[in-house]
Amino acid sequence: MENLWEKYAKVLVDYSVKVKKGELTIIRAGSYLAQPLVKEIYRQVLLKGGHPVVRTAVDGLSEVYIKNATDEQLEYIDPMTEIEYDKAKNLISIGAPLNVKNMARQDSKKLAKRSGVMKRLSEKMLKRSAEGDLKWVIADFPTQALAQEANMSLDEYSDFLIKACYLHLDNPVEKWQEIGEKQQKIADYLNEKSEIRITGEKTDITFNVKGRIWKSCAGECNFPDGEVYTSPIEDSANGQIYFDFPQIYHGNEAQKVLLTLENGKITNAKAEKGEEFLISMINMDEGSKFVGEIAIGTNEMIQDVTGNILFDEKIGGSIHMAVGASYPDTGGKNVSGLHWDLIKNMKNGGKIYADGSLFYENGKFLI
């Protein structure tokens, strides 16, 4: 396992964020459980001549905060965190939850308010990233909580994570570069198109993507990865889309979500479970009612819903649509404190058309 953490750390440091000498690198750990990986990332950053700083979360603090914070406290952003977003050249975030449901019963209005306040930092991160001034990556360390959410043993989940990241291969970077080349061909094809239409179960929706940039994701900002995405023109989404997979955000779950959009804006939202939470998130701010991203998942090593969005949005044969903030590097202009990726299975008759031409059907590319 020591060799595995070393390989994992090297990929994140050398390939994902490409740490250079003298760069301030913030390493965020979701809990003490991630220590073996965080320690190795710290070492690898030092070997690159960088300046690593570790921030380890204490389990349960977020719950205490939401329960007890006043409106004034919810609106406060501490200056140390602001400095990190202003000064860091690299952000490496390692999720390692002890409990994935600790926020599930918290006040959704307070959660929405806090997310809205934090959008200033997320906007800054995305802007600096688009300008090439900041590199970031989100990854996970296998824990019992993640395994239980995925209905696996810890050993099974660890094996799943390793293979989803291609860390079982002698040279995972080479594999991710190969994936990137294949996905770039798809992105190049879509970058010449103007209209995307998605059809399927209870679904028929169109987006205008003219002038927007489709990007290939191959392990640089998310690890594991595997998607091609863009941010559609903000007022262009029209139609209805149904998300059959469970949709999880902040430990809360919405099931069988059905959204109707007119001129880019969500006009009706329904869910068989978690509808109140869904609506509270969509009403977080003005931007949360619009689409920030549409994407096609491509990771064939991920086939089942695990309850972890880092993996689930990459499921080979799925698409996802994010409500809320868009990505400036794709030309997106929507601003919101929300970015909730909603996942849809496409293997059950789903189709995607580009300027009227069918290029994706039943979870497979036809080009």
C-alpha positions in Angstrom: 0.0 0.0 0.0 2.9 2.3 0.6 3.9 1.9 -3.0 0.3 2.6 -4.0 0.1 5.9 -2.1 3.5 6.9 -3.6 2.2 6.2 -7.1 -1.1 8.0 -6.3 0.7 11.1 -4.9 3.1 11.3 -7.9 0.2 11.3 -10.3 -1.5 14.1 -8.4 1.6 16.2 -7.9 3.5 15.5 -11.2 0.6 15.1 -13.7 -2.6 16.7 -12.3 -1.3 20.0 -10.9 2.3 19.8 -12.1 3.9 21.4 -9.0 6.9 23.5 -9.8 9.8 24.8 -7.6 8.8 27.6 -5.3 5.0 27.2 -5.7 2.7 27.4 -2.7 0.7 24.1 -2.6 -2.3 23.8 -0.3 -3.1 20.1 0.6 -6.5 19.8 2.1 -7.4 16.6 3.8 -11.1 15.7 4.5 -10.1 13.9 7.7 -7.2 12.2 9.5 -8.0 9.0 7.6 -6.2 10.3 4.5 -2.9 10.6 6.4 -1.0 8.0 4.4 -1.8 9.7 1.1 -1.5 13.3 2.4 1.9 12.5 3.9 3.2 11.2 0.6 1.7 14.2 -1.4 3.6 16.4 1.1 6.8 14.6 0.4 6.4 14.7 -3.3 5.7 18.5 -3.3 8.9 18.9 -1.3 10.9 16.8 -3.8 9.6 19.1 -6.5 10.9 22.2 -4.6 7.4 23.4 -3.7 6.1 24.8 -0.4 3.4 22.4 0.9 0.9 23.5 3.5 -1.5 20.9 5.0 -5.1 21.7 6.1 -6.8 18.8 7.8 -10.6 19.0 8.6 -12.0 17.9 11.9 -15.0 15.6 11.6 -18.3 17.2 12.7 -17.2 20.9 12.6 -19.4 21.6 9.5 -22.4 20.2 11.4 -21.7 22.3 14.5 -21.2 25.4 12.3 -24.5 25.1 10.4 -26.4 24.3 13.6 -25.1 27.3 15.5 -23.9 30.0 13.1 -25.9 33.2 13.0 -26.6 35.0 9.7 -23.7 37.3 10.4 -21.4 34.3 10.9 -22.7 32.5 7.8 -21.7 35.5 5.8 -18.2 35.6 7.2 -15.1 34.3 5.3 -12.0 34.0 7.3 -9.0 36.0 6.0 -6.6 32.9 6.1 -8.8 31.1 3.6 -9.0 34.2 1.4 -5.2 34.3 1.4 -5.0 30.7 0.2 -7.3 31.4 -2.7 -5.3 34.5 -3.6 -1.8 33.2 -3.2 -1.8 29.4 -3.7 -0.5 28.1 -7.0 -1.8 24.6 -6.4 -4.8 23.2 -4.5 -4.9 19.5 -3.8 -8.1 18.4 -2.0 -8.4 14.8 -0.7 -11.8 13.7 0.4 -11.8 11.1 3.3 -15.2 11.3 5.1 -16.0 9.5 8.3 -19.7 10.1 7.7 -21.2 11.1 4.3 -24.6 11.9 5.9 -23.7 14.3 8.7 -25.2 17.2 6.8 -28.3 15.4 5.6 -30.6 16.8 8.4 -29.1 20.3 8.5 -31.2 23.4 7.7 -31.3 23.6 3.9 -31.8 27.4 3.9 -28.6 27.9 6.0 -26.7 25.5 3.7 -27.9 27.5 0.7 -27.0 30.8 2.3 -23.5 29.6 3.2 -23.0 28.2 -0.3 -24.0 31.5 -1.7 -21.5 33.3 0.4 -18.7 30.9 -0.6 -19.4 31.5 -4.3 -17.0 34.5 -4.2 -14.1 32.1 -3.5 -15.2 29.5 -6.0 -15.5 32.3 -8.6 -12.0 33.4 -7.8 -10.6 29.9 -8.1 -12.3 29.3 -11.5 -11.1 32.7 -12.8 -7.5 32.1 -11.7 -7.7 28.6 -13.1 -9.0 29.9 -16.5 -6.1 32.4 -16.6 -3.6 29.6 -15.9 -2.6 31.1 -12.5 -3.9 28.3 -10.3 -4.1 24.5 -10.7 -6.3 22.4 -8.6 -7.4 18.7 -8.3 -9.9 16.9 -6.2 -9.3 13.2 -5.3 -10.4 10.7 -2.7 -9.0 8.4 -0.1 -11.0 5.1 0.4 -12.9 5.1 3.8 -15.5 3.0 5.4 -18.1 5.7 4.9 -17.5 5.9 1.1 -17.5 2.1 0.9 -20.8 1.8 2.8 -22.4 4.5 0.6 -21.4 2.4 -2.4 -22.7 -0.8 -0.8 -19.2 -2.3 -0.8 -16.7 -3.6 1.7 -13.6 -1.3 2.3 -11.4 -3.7 0.3 -13.9 -3.8 -2.6 -14.2 0.0 -2.6 -10.4 0.4 -2.4 -10.0 -1.9 -5.4 -12.8 0.1 -7.2 -11.1 3.4 -6.6 -7.7 2.1 -7.7 -9.0 0.8 -11.0 -11.2 3.9 -11.6 -8.0 5.9 -11.3 -6.0 3.3 -13.4 -3.6 3.2 -10.5 -3.4 -0.6 -11.0 -1.4 0.0 -14.1 2.4 0.4 -14.2 2.1 3.8 -15.8 -1.3 5.4 -15.0 -0.2 8.8 -16.5 0.3 7.2 -19.9 -3.2 5.8 -19.7 -4.7 9.1 -18.8 -2.8 10.8 -21.6 -4.2 8.2 -24.0 -7.8 8.8 -22.7 -7.2 12.6 -23.1 -6.2 12.1 -26.8 -9.4 10.1 -27.5 -11.6 12.5 -25.7 -10.0 15.5 -27.4 -11.2 14.2 -30.8 -14.8 14.2 -29.4 -14.3 17.7 -28.0 -13.0 18.9 -31.4 -16.0 17.4 -33.2 -18.4 19.1 -30.7 -16.5 22.4 -30.9 -17.7 22.7 -34.5 -21.4 22.4 -33.5 -24.0 24.8 -32.4 -27.0 22.9 -31.0 -27.1 19.8 -28.7 -30.3 17.8 -28.3 -30.6 15.1 -25.7 -33.5 12.6 -25.8 -34.4 9.6 -23.7 -36.8 8.6 -20.9 -39.1 11.6 -20.2 -36.4 13.7 -21.8 -36.2 16.0 -24.8 -34.0 19.1 -24.3 -31.9 21.3 -26.4 -28.9 23.6 -25.7 -27.1 26.2 -27.7 -23.3 25.8 -27.5 -22.2 28.0 -30.4 -18.9 29.7 -29.5 -18.6 27.7 -26.2 -15.6 25.4 -25.7 -15.9 21.7 -25.2 -13.1 20.3 -23.0 -11.6 16.9 -22.3 -11.1 15.9 -18.7 -8.4 13.3 -18.2 -7.2 13.5 -14.6 -6.0 17.0 -14.2 -8.8 18.7 -12.1 -10.6 15.5 -11.0 -9.1 12.2 -10.1 -10.5 9.8 -11.3 -11.7 11.6 -14.4 -13.3 10.8 -17.7 -15.7 13.3 -19.3 -16.2 15.8 -22.1 -18.0 19.0 -21.0 -18.9 22.6 -21.8 -21.1 25.4 -20.4 -24.1 26.1 -22.7 -25.3 29.6 -23.6 -27.1 30.7 -20.5 -30.6 31.4 -21.9 -30.6 28.5 -24.4 -31.9 25.4 -22.6 -35.4 24.5 -23.5 -37.3 21.3 -22.8 -37.5 18.6 -20.2 -34.9 16.3 -18.7 -35.3 13.3 -16.3 -32.5 12.1 -14.0 -33.1 8.5 -13.0 -29.9 8.0 -10.9 -30.0 9.2 -7.2 -28.8 12.8 -7.0 -26.7 13.6 -3.8 -25.5 17.0 -2.6 -24.2 17.8 0.9 -25.3 14.4 2.1 -28.9 15.0 0.9 -30.5 12.9 -1.7 -33.1 13.6 -4.4 -34.5 10.8 -6.5 -36.1 10.7 -9.9 -35.6 14.3 -10.6 -37.6 15.9 -13.4 -36.7 19.4 -14.6 -38.5 21.7 -17.1 -36.5 24.6 -18.6 -37.6 27.6 -20.7 -35.1 30.0 -22.2 -32.3 28.6 -19.9 -34.2 28.9 -16.7 -35.7 26.0 -14.6 -39.4 26.7 -14.4 -40.5 23.5 -12.8 -38.7 20.9 -10.6 -40.0 17.7 -9.3 -38.5 14.7 -7.4 -40.1 11.6 -5.9 -37.8 12.0 -2.9 -36.0 15.1 -1.6 -38.1 17.5 -3.6 -38.0 20.2 -0.9 -34.2 20.1 -0.7 -34.0 20.1 -4.5 -36.1 23.2 -4.8 -34.3 25.0 -1.9 -31.0 24.5 -3.8 -32.4 25.7 -7.1 -33.7 28.8 -5.4 -30.3 29.5 -3.7 -29.7 32.5 -5.9 -30.6 33.7 -9.4 -27.8 31.8 -11.1 -28.8 28.5 -9.5 -31.9 28.4 -11.7 -29.8 28.1 -14.8 -27.5 25.4 -16.4 -23.8 25.7 -15.7 -22.6 22.6 -17.4 -23.5 19.7 -19.7 -21.2 16.8 -19.9 -20.8 13.2 -21.1 -19.2 10.6 -18.8 -16.6 8.3 -20.3 -14.9 6.3 -17.6 -15.7 2.7 -18.4 -14.2 1.5 -15.1 -17.1 3.2 -13.3 -20.4 1.5 -14.1 -22.4 1.7 -10.8 -23.7 4.6 -8.7 -21.6 5.0 -5.6 -23.2 8.0 -4.0 -20.0 9.9 -4.6 -20.3 12.6 -7.3 -16.5 12.5 -8.0 -17.0 9.0 -9.4 -20.7 9.0 -10.4 -20.5 11.9 -12.9 -17.8 10.0 -14.8 -19.9 6.8 -15.3 -19.3 5.5 -18.8 -22.6 5.7 -20.5 -24.0 8.6 -18.5 -24.4 12.3 -18.9 -24.7 15.0 -16.3 -26.1 18.5 -16.2 -25.0 20.9 -13.5 -27.4 23.6 -12.2 -25.6 26.7 -11.1 -22.1 28.0 -11.7 -20.6 27.6 -15.1 -16.9 27.3 -16.1 -15.2 30.5 -17.4 -12.6 28.5 -19.3 -15.4 27.2 -21.6 -16.9 30.6 -22.1 -19.5 30.1 -19.3 -20.9 33.3 -17.7 -23.4 31.9 -15.1 -22.5 32.8 -11.5 -23.9 31.0 -8.6 -23.0 29.5 -5.2 -24.4 26.2 -6.4 -22.9 23.7 -8.8 -24.9 20.5 -8.5 -24.1 17.8 -11.0 -27.3 15.8 -11.8 -26.6 12.4 -13.5 -28.6 10.6 -16.1 -28.3 7.1 -17.4 -28.0 7.0 -21.2 -27.8 3.2 -21.7 -31.6 2.8 -21.8 -32.2 4.4 -25.2 -30.6 7.8 -24.6 -29.5 9.7 -27.7 -27.5 12.9 -28.3 -27.7 14.9 -31.5 -25.3 17.6 -32.6 -26.8 20.0 -35.1 -29.3 17.3 -35.9 -26.8 14.5 -36.4 -27.0 11.5 -34.0 -23.5 11.0 -32.6 -24.2 9.2 -29.3 -26.7 6.4 -28.5 -27.3 3.9 -25.6 -24.1 5.1 -23.8 -21.8 4.9 -26.8 -20.2 7.4 -29.2 -21.0 6.8 -32.9 -18.2 9.0 -34.1 
